[in-house]
Every structure is written in C-alpha cells, then in structure tokens.
Amino acid sequence: MLLLLFGCNKGVESTCIKQQIKVTATAYNSLAYQTNSNPTITAFGDSLKPGLRYIAVSRDLLDSGLVHNMQVKIQGFDSFFTVKDKMNSRWRKRIDIYMGNDIKKAKIWGKRKVKIEYCLPVKDTISN
C-alpha cells in the first residue's frame, strides 16, 4: 500500500524502494538576495510558483537518487513536495523548502532536523 501511496514517481510498471533519511531543513523565498538575479527560475530551469510545494536539495542527495521532479514526504507536513531546485555544492544532507514570497513564514520555519521519505524506482526484472 505504501508503494502505491508514493506512486514510485515514474511509471506504473516499476516497483520502488522506500528511502528515509534525516536532513537539515531550511526555507527560502523567490528573492534575488536569497537565490540569484532570476529568483523564480531554478537550477533545473523550472519556474517557481508561490503556493506550490517545492524543495531544493543538496547535491549529495541528488547523487543518492533524490532527483528532479521526485515526490518527497517531509516530516510534519501532510502532503508531498516536489524536487524542483538544487542547492549550492557546499551543502550536505540538506533540503530547502520553498515558501514563495513569504519571508516571515520562512524565518519562522528557521532551521530544523527532519526526516524525509521518498521512493527510488526499481525496474521490473521479471522475464517472460
């Protein structure tokens, strides 16, 4: 049932392996001083839209299979977030939760240790 809940991120034919990891979670906004001169475009080239649930991930997490457009469950939230951005290479085991233009909300969130869950797709290896 858990596998169905995660949807394995891609393809109905796939099975997936649930991953759980503890990370440091901070928050960010669509502001040039927090990102770059084009704060609504991610490092993957996606456009950020305030109100949607996106995260940026540290590059070591990308290397561990937590890739672009993957769905992630964050401890303390009741819905999934989508990986839409990647962080500077200096960060390790870290996510940045997108909070649109709400600076106050991002400051209230601050910096926390949380568990995240995601599902790594595994190709079906059964032969006919």
Contacts in CASP RR format, 6 or more apart in sequence:
PFRMAT RR
TARGET T0000
AUTHOR 0000-0000-0000
METHOD contacts of the structure
MODEL  1
MLLLLFGCNKGVESTCIKQQIKVTATAYNSLAYQTNSNPTITAFGDSLKP
GLRYIAVSRDLLDSGLVHNMQVKIQGFDSFFTVKDKMNSRWRKRIDIYMG
NDIKKAKIWGKRKVKIEYCLPVKDTISN
2 18 0 8 1.000
3 15 0 8 1.000
3 16 0 8 1.000
3 18 0 8 1.000
3 119 0 8 1.000
6 16 0 8 1.000
6 18 0 8 1.000
6 71 0 8 1.000
6 73 0 8 1.000
6 117 0 8 1.000
6 118 0 8 1.000
6 119 0 8 1.000
7 16 0 8 1.000
7 71 0 8 1.000
7 119 0 8 1.000
8 14 0 8 1.000
8 15 0 8 1.000
8 16 0 8 1.000
8 119 0 8 1.000
8 121 0 8 1.000
9 16 0 8 1.000
9 69 0 8 1.000
9 70 0 8 1.000
9 71 0 8 1.000
9 118 0 8 1.000
9 119 0 8 1.000
9 121 0 8 1.000
10 121 0 8 1.000
11 121 0 8 1.000
13 124 0 8 1.000
14 121 0 8 1.000
14 122 0 8 1.000
14 123 0 8 1.000
14 124 0 8 1.000
15 121 0 8 1.000
15 122 0 8 1.000
15 124 0 8 1.000
16 119 0 8 1.000
16 120 0 8 1.000
16 121 0 8 1.000
16 122 0 8 1.000
17 119 0 8 1.000
17 120 0 8 1.000
17 122 0 8 1.000
18 117 0 8 1.000
18 118 0 8 1.000
18 119 0 8 1.000
19 64 0 8 1.000
19 65 0 8 1.000
19 66 0 8 1.000
19 117 0 8 1.000
19 118 0 8 1.000
19 119 0 8 1.000
19 120 0 8 1.000
20 115 0 8 1.000
20 116 0 8 1.000
20 117 0 8 1.000
21 61 0 8 1.000
21 64 0 8 1.000
21 93 0 8 1.000
21 115 0 8 1.000
21 116 0 8 1.000
22 93 0 8 1.000
22 113 0 8 1.000
22 114 0 8 1.000
22 115 0 8 1.000
22 116 0 8 1.000
23 58 0 8 1.000
23 61 0 8 1.000
23 93 0 8 1.000
23 94 0 8 1.000
23 95 0 8 1.000
23 113 0 8 1.000
23 114 0 8 1.000
23 115 0 8 1.000
23 116 0 8 1.000
24 93 0 8 1.000
24 94 0 8 1.000
24 95 0 8 1.000
24 111 0 8 1.000
24 112 0 8 1.000
24 113 0 8 1.000
25 74 0 8 1.000
25 94 0 8 1.000
25 95 0 8 1.000
25 96 0 8 1.000
25 97 0 8 1.000
25 109 0 8 1.000
25 111 0 8 1.000
25 112 0 8 1.000
25 113 0 8 1.000
25 114 0 8 1.000
25 116 0 8 1.000
26 94 0 8 1.000
26 95 0 8 1.000
26 96 0 8 1.000
26 97 0 8 1.000
26 109 0 8 1.000
26 110 0 8 1.000
26 111 0 8 1.000
27 96 0 8 1.000
27 97 0 8 1.000
27 98 0 8 1.000
27 99 0 8 1.000
27 105 0 8 1.000
27 106 0 8 1.000
27 107 0 8 1.000
27 109 0 8 1.000
27 110 0 8 1.000
28 34 0 8 1.000
28 35 0 8 1.000
28 56 0 8 1.000
28 96 0 8 1.000
28 97 0 8 1.000
28 98 0 8 1.000
28 99 0 8 1.000
28 106 0 8 1.000
29 39 0 8 1.000
29 98 0 8 1.000
29 99 0 8 1.000
29 100 0 8 1.000
29 101 0 8 1.000
29 102 0 8 1.000
29 103 0 8 1.000
29 106 0 8 1.000
30 39 0 8 1.000
30 40 0 8 1.000
30 48 0 8 1.000
30 50 0 8 1.000
30 98 0 8 1.000
30 100 0 8 1.000
30 101 0 8 1.000
31 39 0 8 1.000
31 101 0 8 1.000
31 103 0 8 1.000
32 38 0 8 1.000
32 39 0 8 1.000
39 48 0 8 1.000
40 47 0 8 1.000
40 48 0 8 1.000
41 47 0 8 1.000
41 48 0 8 1.000
42 48 0 8 1.000
42 54 0 8 1.000
42 56 0 8 1.000
42 84 0 8 1.000
42 85 0 8 1.000
42 86 0 8 1.000
43 56 0 8 1.000
43 85 0 8 1.000
43 86 0 8 1.000
44 68 0 8 1.000
44 84 0 8 1.000
44 85 0 8 1.000
44 86 0 8 1.000
46 84 0 8 1.000
46 85 0 8 1.000
48 54 0 8 1.000
48 84 0 8 1.000
48 85 0 8 1.000
48 98 0 8 1.000
48 100 0 8 1.000
50 100 0 8 1.000
50 101 0 8 1.000
50 102 0 8 1.000
51 100 0 8 1.000
52 82 0 8 1.000
52 98 0 8 1.000
53 77 0 8 1.000
53 79 0 8 1.000
53 80 0 8 1.000
53 81 0 8 1.000
53 82 0 8 1.000
53 98 0 8 1.000
54 81 0 8 1.000
54 82 0 8 1.000
54 83 0 8 1.000
54 84 0 8 1.000
54 85 0 8 1.000
54 97 0 8 1.000
54 98 0 8 1.000
55 72 0 8 1.000
55 74 0 8 1.000
55 81 0 8 1.000
55 82 0 8 1.000
55 83 0 8 1.000
55 84 0 8 1.000
55 85 0 8 1.000
55 95 0 8 1.000
55 96 0 8 1.000
55 97 0 8 1.000
55 98 0 8 1.000
56 83 0 8 1.000
56 84 0 8 1.000
56 85 0 8 1.000
56 86 0 8 1.000
56 87 0 8 1.000
56 95 0 8 1.000
56 96 0 8 1.000
56 98 0 8 1.000
57 66 0 8 1.000
57 83 0 8 1.000
57 85 0 8 1.000
57 86 0 8 1.000
57 87 0 8 1.000
57 94 0 8 1.000
57 95 0 8 1.000
57 96 0 8 1.000
58 86 0 8 1.000
58 87 0 8 1.000
58 91 0 8 1.000
58 92 0 8 1.000
58 93 0 8 1.000
58 94 0 8 1.000
58 95 0 8 1.000
59 86 0 8 1.000
59 87 0 8 1.000
59 89 0 8 1.000
59 91 0 8 1.000
60 92 0 8 1.000
60 93 0 8 1.000
61 93 0 8 1.000
61 94 0 8 1.000
61 95 0 8 1.000
62 86 0 8 1.000
65 120 0 8 1.000
66 72 0 8 1.000
66 83 0 8 1.000
66 118 0 8 1.000
67 83 0 8 1.000
68 83 0 8 1.000
68 84 0 8 1.000
69 82 0 8 1.000
69 83 0 8 1.000
69 84 0 8 1.000
70 82 0 8 1.000
70 83 0 8 1.000
70 118 0 8 1.000
71 80 0 8 1.000
71 81 0 8 1.000
71 82 0 8 1.000
71 118 0 8 1.000
71 119 0 8 1.000
72 80 0 8 1.000
72 81 0 8 1.000
72 82 0 8 1.000
72 83 0 8 1.000
72 95 0 8 1.000
72 116 0 8 1.000
72 117 0 8 1.000
72 118 0 8 1.000
73 80 0 8 1.000
73 81 0 8 1.000
73 116 0 8 1.000
73 117 0 8 1.000
73 118 0 8 1.000
74 81 0 8 1.000
74 95 0 8 1.000
74 97 0 8 1.000
74 114 0 8 1.000
74 115 0 8 1.000
74 116 0 8 1.000
75 114 0 8 1.000
75 115 0 8 1.000
75 116 0 8 1.000
76 114 0 8 1.000
81 97 0 8 1.000
84 98 0 8 1.000
85 96 0 8 1.000
85 98 0 8 1.000
87 94 0 8 1.000
87 96 0 8 1.000
95 116 0 8 1.000
97 109 0 8 1.000
99 105 0 8 1.000
99 106 0 8 1.000
99 109 0 8 1.000
END
